[in-house]
Amino acid sequence: MASVRDVLNRKGHRVYCIDPDATVLAALRIMAEHDIGALVVLDAGNLVGIITERDYAQKIVLKGRTSPKTAVREIMSTRVICVQPFQTVEECMAIMTAKAVRHLPVLEHEKIVGLVSIGDMVKSVIADQKFIIEQLEHYIQGGR
């Protein structure tokens, strides 16, 4: 089973961040520009939260608030669940399922080194399964 480090090495270590005092509209623009579903919220370089499309839908749209007038800090999730590079994809999927989250910041020595999503985890599982199938086919065909 692949590790978070393996996933990050394939997808890259780029993490998009935003300040907690920025507007939700600014956060949405960054997410749309990069076609991503979450931003890590940093205050003076420290992880203080995460803002996701789900936060926007549940805490802005459904509550009748406006994204240009609402600060990220007002709707971000502050109980951020993080993982480490050595953890397996299987562990991450279990955490995501148990905690009902779709994004996990990756910390190494208390520094953010990446962000993985449920989509990244699924892609990794599919790649592992494809490799196993190819190996089994090769074995069945007798190495021809």
C-alpha positions in Angstrom: 0.0 0.0 0.0 1.3 3.4 -0.9 2.2 6.1 1.6 1.1 9.7 1.7 4.7 10.5 0.7 4.2 8.4 -2.5 1.0 10.3 -3.3 2.7 13.7 -2.8 5.6 12.6 -4.9 3.2 11.9 -7.8 0.8 14.8 -7.4 3.2 17.4 -6.1 3.7 19.2 -2.8 1.9 22.5 -3.7 -0.4 23.7 -1.0 -2.7 26.7 -1.6 -3.2 28.9 1.5 -5.2 31.9 2.6 -5.1 34.3 5.5 -8.0 34.0 8.0 -8.8 37.7 7.5 -9.3 37.3 3.8 -12.8 37.3 2.5 -14.6 34.0 1.6 -14.9 35.4 -1.9 -11.1 35.6 -2.2 -10.9 32.0 -1.0 -13.5 30.9 -3.6 -11.5 32.7 -6.3 -8.3 30.8 -5.5 -10.2 27.5 -5.3 -11.8 28.2 -8.7 -8.6 29.4 -10.3 -6.7 26.2 -9.3 -9.7 23.8 -9.5 -9.3 22.7 -5.9 -11.8 22.1 -3.1 -9.9 23.4 -0.1 -7.4 25.9 1.2 -5.2 25.7 4.2 -5.7 28.8 6.5 -2.4 30.1 7.8 -1.9 33.0 10.3 1.7 34.2 10.5 2.7 30.9 9.0 0.8 28.8 11.5 -1.9 26.4 10.6 -5.2 27.7 12.1 -7.8 26.1 9.9 -9.0 24.8 6.6 -11.8 26.2 4.4 -13.6 23.9 1.9 -16.4 24.1 -0.6 -18.5 22.4 2.0 -17.9 25.2 4.5 -19.0 27.7 1.9 -22.2 25.7 1.1 -23.2 25.1 4.7 -22.0 28.3 6.3 -22.6 31.0 3.7 -25.1 29.9 1.1 -27.5 28.0 3.4 -27.3 30.8 6.1 -27.9 33.7 3.7 -24.5 35.3 4.3 -22.5 36.9 1.6 -19.0 35.8 0.6 -17.6 39.3 -0.1 -18.5 40.4 3.4 -17.6 37.3 5.4 -14.0 36.6 6.6 -12.5 33.2 6.2 -12.0 32.9 9.9 -15.8 33.1 10.4 -16.5 29.9 8.5 -13.2 27.9 8.4 -13.0 24.6 10.2 -10.5 25.0 13.1 -10.3 21.4 14.2 -7.9 20.4 11.4 -7.1 16.7 11.1 -3.6 16.2 9.8 -1.5 13.3 8.7 2.2 12.5 8.3 4.0 11.4 5.1 4.7 7.9 6.4 1.0 7.1 6.9 -0.6 4.8 4.4 -3.3 5.6 1.9 -5.5 3.0 3.7 -5.0 4.9 7.1 -5.9 8.2 5.4 -9.1 6.7 3.9 -10.1 5.4 7.3 -9.5 8.8 8.9 -11.4 10.6 6.2 -14.3 8.2 6.5 -14.5 8.3 10.3 -14.1 12.0 10.5 -16.2 12.9 7.4 -13.5 15.0 5.9 -12.2 15.1 2.3 -8.9 16.9 2.7 -5.9 16.2 5.0 -3.0 18.6 5.4 0.3 16.7 5.6 2.7 17.7 8.3 6.3 16.8 8.7 8.3 18.3 11.6 5.3 20.6 12.2 5.6 22.1 8.7 2.9 21.7 6.0 4.5 19.7 3.2 1.3 18.9 1.2 -2.4 18.4 1.1 -4.2 15.2 0.1 -7.8 14.7 -0.9 -10.1 11.7 -1.0 -9.6 11.9 -4.8 -5.9 11.5 -4.4 -6.5 8.5 -2.2 -8.9 6.8 -4.7 -6.4 7.4 -7.5 -3.7 5.8 -5.5 -5.8 2.7 -4.7 -6.7 2.4 -8.4 -3.1 2.6 -9.5 -2.1 0.0 -6.9 -4.9 -2.3 -8.1 -3.9 -1.8 -11.8 -0.3 -2.7 -11.0 -1.4 -5.9 -9.2 -3.7 -6.9 -12.1 -0.9 -6.3 -14.6 1.5 -8.5 -12.5 -1.1 -11.2 -12.2 -1.7 -11.2 -15.9 2.0 -11.4 -16.6 2.3 -14.3 -14.2 -0.7 -16.1 -15.7 0.8 -15.7 -19.2 4.0 -17.3 -18.0 6.2 -14.2 -18.4 5.6 -14.0 -22.2 
